[in-house]
Amino acid sequence: MSEVYTGNIPFNGEETKQALAKVCGEIAQKDPTFHYRIHKSYIKQFQYVLSVYDTDKNRLWQRLTWIKNRAYNQNKTPILKEKNTPMWVRARKF
């Protein structure tokens, strides 16, 4: 069994949540290898965490970086780029 990694971006706001869900949903429809989940954050200063899953750590980091820097909402403004939010990738334990 290959190792699975999870990449995470914590964020705040219901609007941001909806915009990220729309972008990630569109990506998942076009790319069957793209798996994600948005859930409540366990980090006190953030409401939600976007988690993206992959078996390739480098591809996962590229996907997170793209979402952070290049994902735009319907008003053509960056969803996360202007926000000071961390990102990280870890091996997922089952």
WOKACOR-V862063 format. One record per pair of residues at least 6 apart in sequence whose C-alpha atoms are under 8 Angstrom apart, sorted by the first residue. I is the first residue (numbers start at 0). GAP is how many residues later the second one is. Records with the same first field share a line. If there is no record, write none. Layout:
I: GAP  GAP
This chain:
1: 53
2: 52  88  89
3: 49  50  51  52  87  88  89
4: 48  49  50  51  52  55  84  85  86  87
5: 45  46  47  48  54  83  84  85  86
6: 44  45  46  53  54  57  80  81  82  83
7: 41  42  43  44  56  79  80  81
8: 40  41  42  55  76  77  78  79
9: 31  36  37  38  39  40  75  76  77
10: 6  35  36  37  38  39  74
11: 34  35  36
12: 34  35
15: 63  64
16: 21  31
18: 54  60
19: 51  59
20: 17
22: 48  49  50
23: 12
26: 7
27: 6  7
32: 21
33: 18  19  20
34: 17  18  19
35: 14  15  16  17
36: 13  14  15
37: 10  11  12  13
38: 9  10  11  12
39: 7  8  9
40: 6  7  8
51: 8  12
52: 7
53: 6
56: 32
59: 29
60: 28
63: 23
66: 13
67: 11  12  13
68: 9  11  12
69: 8  11
70: 7  8  9
71: 6  7
72: 6
